């Protein structure tokens, strides 16, 4: 059932407890979601994930693809153990931060960070593989936070940004032992050589990005695997070779979180025979040291910065689409109209010259001839001024048709309208005299039967 080398190694770690783990791995995987309170999403009558205020266990897996609320960003399907990130942020992050989520796709931790970081923080969410970076951007658009950047860069690219980030999250690519129950195919792909390869790659990632963390900044390191090479030994690498300080995270005994299995450093392990979730490891360190003058003066927030002339080259109606237009710097870039939070617009501009952006800020729409076409991201943003568009309530059947990008017959006045399901926006349509154009993004449409 499991690779013999995996069984023998894990048995040596857990002793007699291994048989309990093996039995737990025969059970069905748990199903859990995080609710998006920024969208006033309805919270289910279900068991709470104890270490996450917005996390819930579902009694069974539903067809999320055919739930319009999923596409509206009302919730994110995320493994419960990884929601422990919330406890670290609560313990150590009190002021707005620049945060790098380095290995971010598909977006579980990124959307979580958007919900739990202090207001006016800037999450930079990165994924080096293009297809996965696009999925990451899609999930963040659905979540609706306009103050976020999605990038596609190697960790070494961030390492050139000396002492730029207050918080770096490294949910490292790993051998995936903790996913054996959730994805049985992963057991067949496991090997000792892959464990060694993953551990070395994780150390390279940590080393490459370390310069980007400010002195006294926080690094959160996590994997979804059980072995010590990818977990405690890499924590020891952070401490002994990079000079970090391991930090404790407050726990409650009833969570039944397991401590480190090697070395006397605080670390947090989730085993499915003890905690309700899949296999997971997390450790937290603080960057120690740093000399005066080492951190560049990036000059953010200084007055009398040059303003772009492009700000005025868009229709006046655009500003009315935002709840708080005064909080945004709005630019026309080619035919696209972009909004960037005023507090972070200089940071966005600085990063744009040094990183490969997939998306940034909030796309408000584009100019097509004399027409202004509102962007799908605007429909899903928490900054949408819903009073600026006519709204159409859809039934579940109509919502599925819309998400398939099929034709809908929606009577009403001509023009753009916001279509909603259970009062949550799904996107835009344009009503014409004889038809309704479905403006749902072609690449996002539901393809399954």
C-alpha positions as CSV (number, residue, x, y, z in Angstrom):
1,X,0.0,0.0,0.0
2,X,2.7,2.5,1.0
3,X,6.3,2.3,-0.3
4,X,8.3,0.1,2.1
5,X,11.0,2.6,2.6
6,X,8.4,5.2,3.7
7,X,6.8,2.8,6.1
8,X,10.1,1.8,7.7
9,X,11.4,5.3,8.0
10,X,8.2,6.7,9.4
11,X,7.9,3.8,11.8
12,X,11.3,4.6,13.1
13,X,10.1,8.2,13.8
14,X,6.8,7.4,15.5
15,X,7.5,3.9,17.0
16,X,4.3,2.1,18.0
17,X,2.3,5.2,17.0
18,X,3.0,4.4,13.4
19,X,0.2,1.8,13.3
20,X,-2.3,4.5,14.3
21,X,-1.0,6.8,11.5
22,X,-1.3,3.9,9.0
23,X,-4.8,3.2,10.1
24,X,-5.8,6.9,9.8
25,X,-4.4,7.0,6.3
26,X,-7.0,4.3,5.3
27,X,-9.8,6.7,6.2
28,X,-11.4,9.3,4.0
29,X,-9.6,12.6,3.9
30,X,-11.2,15.5,5.7
31,X,-12.9,18.3,3.7
32,X,-12.5,21.8,5.0
33,X,-13.1,25.4,3.7
34,X,-12.3,28.9,4.8
35,X,-15.1,31.5,4.6
36,X,-14.5,34.9,3.0
37,X,-15.8,37.4,5.6
38,X,-14.9,40.3,3.4
39,X,-17.8,39.2,1.1
40,X,-20.1,38.7,4.0
41,X,-20.3,35.0,3.0
42,X,-22.7,32.9,5.0
43,X,-20.9,30.7,7.5
44,X,-22.0,27.0,7.5
45,X,-23.6,25.1,10.4
46,X,-20.6,22.8,10.6
47,X,-17.7,21.9,12.9
48,X,-15.1,24.7,13.2
49,X,-11.4,24.3,12.5
50,X,-10.2,25.2,16.0
51,X,-7.0,27.1,15.0
52,X,-8.8,29.2,12.3
53,X,-11.7,31.6,13.0
54,X,-13.1,31.2,9.5
55,X,-12.3,27.5,8.9
56,X,-15.0,24.8,8.8
57,X,-15.0,21.0,8.3
58,X,-17.6,19.9,5.9
59,X,-19.4,16.5,6.5
60,X,-18.6,15.4,3.0
61,X,-17.0,16.7,-0.2
62,X,-19.4,18.5,-2.5
63,X,-19.1,19.3,-6.2
64,X,-17.4,22.6,-5.7
65,X,-17.1,23.2,-9.4
66,X,-20.8,23.4,-9.6
67,X,-21.3,25.7,-6.6
68,X,-21.7,29.3,-7.8
69,X,-20.6,30.6,-4.3
70,X,-17.2,29.0,-4.9
71,X,-16.7,30.9,-8.1
72,X,-17.9,34.1,-6.4
73,X,-15.1,33.8,-3.8
74,X,-17.4,33.2,-0.9
75,X,-15.0,30.5,0.4
76,X,-11.8,28.7,-0.4
77,X,-11.3,24.9,-0.2
78,X,-8.2,24.5,1.9
79,X,-6.7,21.7,4.0
80,X,-7.4,22.3,7.6
81,X,-3.8,21.7,9.0
82,X,-2.4,24.5,6.8
83,X,-4.8,27.0,8.3
84,X,-2.5,26.9,11.3
85,X,-0.7,29.9,9.5
86,X,-3.3,32.1,11.2
87,X,-1.9,31.3,14.7
88,X,1.6,32.5,13.6
89,X,0.2,35.8,12.2
90,X,-1.8,36.4,15.3
91,X,1.3,35.8,17.5
92,X,3.9,37.9,15.6
93,X,2.3,40.3,13.1
94,X,0.7,43.4,14.6
95,X,1.5,46.2,12.1
96,X,1.1,46.4,8.3
97,X,3.8,44.4,6.6
98,X,5.2,43.7,3.2
99,X,4.7,40.0,2.9
100,X,6.1,37.5,0.3
101,X,4.3,34.2,-0.2
102,X,7.1,32.6,-2.2
103,X,5.6,29.3,-3.3
104,X,2.0,30.4,-3.4
105,X,0.0,28.4,-6.0
106,X,-2.8,27.5,-6.0
107,X,-3.5,30.2,-3.4
108,X,-4.6,28.7,-0.1
109,X,-2.1,30.6,2.1
110,X,-2.2,33.7,-0.1
111,X,-6.0,34.1,0.2
112,X,-5.6,33.4,4.0
113,X,-2.9,36.0,4.3
114,X,-5.2,38.5,2.5
115,X,-7.8,37.9,5.2
116,X,-5.6,37.9,8.4
117,X,-2.7,40.4,7.8
118,X,-3.2,43.8,9.3
119,X,-5.0,46.4,7.1
120,X,-2.7,48.1,4.6
121,X,-0.3,45.2,4.3
122,X,1.0,44.2,0.9
123,X,1.0,40.5,0.0
124,X,3.3,39.6,-2.9
125,X,2.3,36.1,-4.0
126,X,4.7,34.3,-6.2
127,X,4.7,31.1,-8.4
128,X,7.5,30.3,-10.8
129,X,5.5,28.0,-13.1
130,X,3.4,30.0,-15.6
131,X,0.2,27.8,-15.6
132,X,0.2,27.6,-11.8
133,X,0.8,31.4,-11.5
134,X,-2.3,32.0,-13.6
135,X,-4.4,29.8,-11.3
136,X,-3.0,31.7,-8.3
137,X,-4.0,35.0,-9.9
138,X,-7.5,33.7,-10.6
139,X,-8.0,32.5,-7.0
140,X,-6.8,35.9,-5.6
141,X,-9.1,37.8,-8.0
142,X,-12.0,35.7,-6.8
143,X,-11.0,36.4,-3.2
144,X,-11.4,40.1,-3.9
145,X,-8.5,41.9,-2.2
146,X,-7.3,44.7,-4.5
147,X,-4.0,45.2,-2.5
148,X,-2.0,42.3,-3.8
149,X,0.7,41.5,-6.4
150,X,1.1,38.2,-8.2
151,X,4.5,37.5,-9.6
152,X,6.3,34.7,-11.5
153,X,9.9,34.7,-10.4
154,X,12.7,32.5,-9.1
155,X,13.5,32.9,-5.4
156,X,16.9,34.4,-6.3
157,X,15.1,37.3,-7.9
158,X,13.6,38.2,-4.6
159,X,17.0,37.8,-2.9
160,X,18.2,40.8,-4.8
161,X,15.6,42.9,-2.9
162,X,17.7,43.5,0.2
163,X,15.7,43.5,3.4
164,X,12.5,44.3,1.5
165,X,10.0,42.1,3.3
166,X,8.8,42.0,6.9
167,X,7.3,38.5,6.5
168,X,8.2,35.6,4.1
169,X,6.2,32.5,3.9
170,X,7.8,29.5,2.3
171,X,5.4,26.6,1.8
172,X,8.1,24.6,0.1
173,X,7.6,22.1,-2.7
174,X,8.1,18.7,-1.0
175,X,7.8,15.0,-1.3
176,X,4.1,15.1,-0.4
177,X,4.0,12.3,2.2
178,X,1.2,14.2,4.0
179,X,-1.0,14.0,1.0
180,X,-1.0,10.2,0.7
181,X,-4.6,10.0,2.0
182,X,-5.9,13.0,0.0
183,X,-4.1,12.0,-3.2
184,X,-3.3,8.2,-3.3
185,X,-1.3,8.7,-6.5
186,X,1.3,10.6,-4.6
187,X,2.3,7.4,-2.7
188,X,3.3,5.8,-6.0
189,X,5.5,8.8,-6.9
190,X,7.4,8.8,-3.6
191,X,11.0,7.7,-3.4
192,X,14.0,8.2,-1.1
193,X,15.9,10.0,-3.9
194,X,13.0,12.5,-4.2
195,X,13.1,13.2,-0.5
196,X,16.8,14.0,-0.8
197,X,16.2,16.1,-3.9
198,X,13.3,18.0,-2.2
199,X,15.3,18.7,0.9
200,X,18.2,20.2,-1.1
201,X,15.9,22.3,-3.2
202,X,14.2,23.6,-0.1
203,X,17.5,24.7,1.4
204,X,18.4,26.4,-1.9
205,X,15.0,28.3,-1.9
206,X,15.6,29.4,1.7
207,X,19.2,30.5,1.0
208,X,18.2,32.4,-2.2
209,X,15.4,34.4,-0.6
210,X,17.0,35.0,2.8
211,X,18.5,38.4,1.9
212,X,15.1,39.7,1.1
213,X,13.9,39.4,4.7
214,X,14.5,42.4,7.0
215,X,16.5,42.0,10.1
216,X,14.1,41.0,12.9
217,X,11.7,39.9,10.1
218,X,9.7,36.6,10.3
219,X,10.0,33.6,8.1
220,X,7.4,30.8,8.2
221,X,8.6,27.5,6.7
222,X,6.2,24.7,6.0
223,X,5.8,21.4,4.1
224,X,3.1,18.7,3.8
225,X,5.5,15.8,4.5
226,X,6.6,13.7,7.5
227,X,10.3,13.1,7.2
228,X,12.9,15.0,9.2
229,X,15.2,15.8,6.2
230,X,12.6,18.2,4.8
231,X,11.4,19.4,8.1
232,X,13.5,19.6,11.3
233,X,16.8,19.4,9.4
234,X,15.8,22.4,7.3
235,X,14.8,24.2,10.4
236,X,18.2,23.5,11.8
237,X,19.7,24.8,8.6
238,X,17.9,28.1,9.1
239,X,19.1,28.4,12.6
240,X,22.7,27.0,12.4
241,X,23.7,28.2,8.9
242,X,21.5,31.3,8.4
243,X,21.6,32.5,12.0
244,X,17.8,32.5,12.5
245,X,16.1,32.3,15.9
246,X,13.3,29.7,16.2
247,X,10.1,31.1,17.6
248,X,7.3,29.3,19.6
249,X,3.6,29.5,18.6
250,X,0.9,29.4,21.3
251,X,-1.1,26.1,21.3
252,X,-4.1,24.6,22.9
253,X,-3.7,21.1,24.2
254,X,-7.0,19.9,22.6
255,X,-5.6,20.6,19.2
256,X,-3.2,17.7,19.7
257,X,-0.4,19.3,17.6
258,X,2.9,17.3,17.8
259,X,6.2,19.0,18.5
260,X,9.6,18.4,16.8
261,X,10.8,14.9,16.3
262,X,14.4,15.9,16.0
263,X,16.5,18.8,17.5
264,X,15.4,20.9,20.5
265,X,13.7,23.6,18.4
266,X,10.0,24.5,18.4
267,X,8.2,23.0,15.5
268,X,4.6,22.0,14.8
269,X,3.5,18.7,13.2
270,X,0.0,17.7,12.2
271,X,-0.6,13.9,12.0
272,X,-4.0,12.7,10.8
273,X,-4.3,10.1,13.6
274,X,-4.1,13.0,16.2
275,X,-5.4,16.2,14.5
276,X,-8.3,16.5,12.1
277,X,-6.5,17.2,8.9
278,X,-3.7,16.0,6.7
279,X,0.0,15.7,7.3
280,X,1.7,19.1,7.8
281,X,4.8,20.7,9.3
282,X,5.4,24.3,10.2
283,X,8.2,26.2,11.9
284,X,8.7,29.9,12.5
285,X,12.0,31.8,12.7
286,X,13.1,35.4,13.2
287,X,16.0,36.8,11.2
288,X,18.7,37.9,13.8
289,X,21.3,40.6,13.2
290,X,21.7,43.1,10.5
291,X,23.9,46.2,10.7
292,X,23.0,49.8,10.4
293,X,23.1,50.9,6.8
294,X,22.6,47.4,5.4
295,X,18.9,48.1,4.5
296,X,18.6,50.4,1.4
297,X,16.5,53.5,1.6
298,X,13.7,52.6,-0.8
299,X,12.2,56.1,-0.4
300,X,8.6,54.8,-0.1
301,X,6.1,57.3,1.2
302,X,8.1,60.4,0.4
303,X,6.1,63.5,-0.6
304,X,6.1,65.2,-4.0
305,X,6.5,62.0,-6.0
306,X,5.9,62.5,-9.7
307,X,2.4,61.7,-10.7
308,X,1.6,59.9,-13.9
309,X,-0.2,61.9,-16.6
310,X,-2.0,58.8,-17.5
311,X,-4.3,59.2,-14.5
312,X,-6.7,61.4,-16.3
313,X,-6.9,59.4,-19.6
314,X,-10.0,57.4,-18.7
315,X,-13.8,58.0,-18.5
316,X,-15.0,59.9,-15.4
317,X,-17.4,57.1,-14.7
318,X,-14.6,54.7,-13.8
319,X,-14.0,56.3,-10.3
320,X,-17.7,55.8,-9.5
321,X,-17.3,52.1,-9.8
322,X,-15.2,52.0,-6.6
323,X,-16.5,52.2,-3.1
324,X,-13.5,54.3,-2.0
325,X,-11.9,55.9,-5.1
326,X,-9.9,58.3,-2.9
327,X,-7.9,55.3,-1.7
328,X,-6.6,54.4,-5.2
329,X,-4.2,55.7,-7.7
330,X,-5.9,55.1,-11.1
331,X,-4.0,54.8,-14.4
332,X,-4.7,54.0,-17.9
333,X,-2.0,51.6,-19.3
334,X,-2.7,51.1,-23.0
335,X,-6.4,50.3,-23.1
336,X,-6.4,48.9,-19.6
337,X,-7.4,50.9,-16.5
338,X,-5.7,49.9,-13.3
339,X,-6.2,50.9,-9.7
340,X,-3.4,50.7,-7.1
341,X,-3.8,51.5,-3.4
342,X,-2.4,54.9,-2.8
343,X,-0.5,53.7,0.3
344,X,1.3,51.2,-1.8
345,X,1.4,52.6,-5.3
346,X,5.1,53.5,-5.1
347,X,5.9,50.0,-3.9
348,X,3.9,48.5,-6.8
349,X,5.9,50.8,-9.2
350,X,9.2,49.8,-7.7
351,X,8.5,46.0,-7.9
352,X,7.1,46.3,-11.4
353,X,10.6,47.3,-12.6
354,X,12.3,44.3,-10.9
355,X,9.9,41.4,-11.0
356,X,7.7,39.6,-13.6
357,X,4.2,40.6,-12.8
358,X,1.2,38.3,-13.5
359,X,-1.3,40.8,-12.0
360,X,-1.2,43.7,-9.6
361,X,-3.7,45.9,-7.9
362,X,-7.2,45.9,-9.3
363,X,-8.0,46.0,-13.1
364,X,-11.1,48.2,-13.5
365,X,-11.7,47.6,-17.2
366,X,-10.5,48.5,-20.6
367,X,-11.4,51.0,-23.3
368,X,-12.8,49.6,-26.5
369,X,-13.3,52.4,-29.0
370,X,-15.7,54.7,-27.2
371,X,-16.9,52.0,-24.8
372,X,-15.7,51.3,-21.3
373,X,-15.8,47.5,-20.6
374,X,-15.7,46.7,-16.9
375,X,-13.2,44.0,-15.8
376,X,-14.3,40.8,-14.3
377,X,-11.9,41.5,-11.4
378,X,-13.9,44.6,-10.6
379,X,-17.1,42.5,-10.2
380,X,-15.4,40.2,-7.7
381,X,-13.6,42.9,-5.8
382,X,-14.6,43.9,-2.3
383,X,-14.0,47.5,-3.5
384,X,-16.8,47.3,-6.1
385,X,-19.5,50.0,-5.7
386,X,-22.5,47.8,-6.4
387,X,-24.8,50.8,-6.7
388,X,-23.0,51.8,-9.9
389,X,-24.3,48.9,-11.8
390,X,-27.8,47.4,-12.3
391,X,-27.9,44.0,-10.5
392,X,-29.6,40.8,-11.7
393,X,-30.3,37.9,-9.3
394,X,-29.7,34.5,-10.9
395,X,-31.1,31.2,-9.9
396,X,-28.7,28.4,-9.4
397,X,-29.4,27.0,-12.9
398,X,-28.9,30.4,-14.5
399,X,-25.7,30.9,-12.5
400,X,-24.3,27.6,-13.8
401,X,-25.2,28.6,-17.4
402,X,-23.4,31.9,-16.8
403,X,-20.3,30.1,-15.4
404,X,-20.3,27.9,-18.5
405,X,-20.3,31.1,-20.5
406,X,-23.5,30.1,-22.2
407,X,-26.2,32.4,-23.5
408,X,-28.7,33.9,-21.1
409,X,-31.9,35.8,-21.8
410,X,-32.0,38.6,-19.2
411,X,-34.6,41.3,-19.9
412,X,-34.0,44.8,-18.8
413,X,-32.5,48.1,-19.8
414,X,-29.5,48.1,-22.2
415,X,-26.0,48.3,-20.8
416,X,-23.7,46.5,-18.4
417,X,-25.2,44.7,-15.5
418,X,-23.9,42.8,-12.5
419,X,-25.1,39.2,-12.2
420,X,-25.4,37.8,-8.7
421,X,-26.1,34.5,-6.9
422,X,-27.4,34.7,-3.4
423,X,-26.4,38.4,-3.4
424,X,-22.8,37.7,-4.3
425,X,-21.5,39.0,-7.6
426,X,-20.4,36.5,-10.2
427,X,-19.5,38.9,-13.0
428,X,-20.9,41.1,-15.7
429,X,-23.2,40.8,-18.7
430,X,-24.1,43.4,-21.4
431,X,-27.7,43.6,-22.4
432,X,-28.4,44.6,-25.9
433,X,-31.7,45.0,-27.8
434,X,-32.1,41.4,-28.9
435,X,-29.6,39.5,-26.8
436,X,-27.4,39.4,-23.7
437,X,-23.6,39.1,-24.0
438,X,-22.1,36.9,-21.4
439,X,-18.8,38.5,-20.2
440,X,-17.5,35.7,-18.0
441,X,-13.8,35.1,-18.8
442,X,-13.5,32.4,-21.4
443,X,-10.5,30.8,-19.7
444,X,-12.4,30.4,-16.4
445,X,-15.6,28.8,-17.7
446,X,-16.8,25.5,-16.3
447,X,-15.9,22.8,-18.8
448,X,-17.1,19.7,-16.9
449,X,-20.4,18.0,-17.5
